[in-house]
Amino acid sequence: MFGADHIETLLERFARLLTAMTAEPTRRWRRSTYSMPPSTPG
């Protein structure tokens, strides 16, 4: 269903989100704060 590259990208985004949220737990997060540019199909 998902390729290895896609899964790796999802994990990187999730790790970035968790890092940001634990660094500033009281901040209200919006999608644009932690999202990455869309990946190109490959």
N, C-alpha and C positions, 0 to 999 in steps of 0.2 A: 504494500500500500504506500509506504513512504520509503524514499531512498535514504541511504546513510547520510548524505549531505544535508538533506532536509531535516532529519532528526538531529544532526549536530547543530544546525542553525537554531532549531527550537530550544535545544538545551542551552546554547549560548545566551539566547534571549532570556530564558527563565533564570539563568544564573545572574545575569545583569540586573534583572528585576529584583531578585532576592537580595542581592548586594545593596542595591539602592534603598530598598525598603528597610533593611535592617540598619543601615547607616543613619537614616532619618525616619524613625518609626511614626512620628507624629505628623509628618507631611502628608498631604492629600495628593495622591499620584494620578496623573492623567496618562493616557496612552502615549501621547507624543513625548513624554518625559523619558520613557525607557525603550521605545520601539526603535528598531533598526530599519534602514531603508529596505524596501522589498528586494528580495533576492531575484536574480535573473534565472529564468528556467534553464536547465542545463541538461 
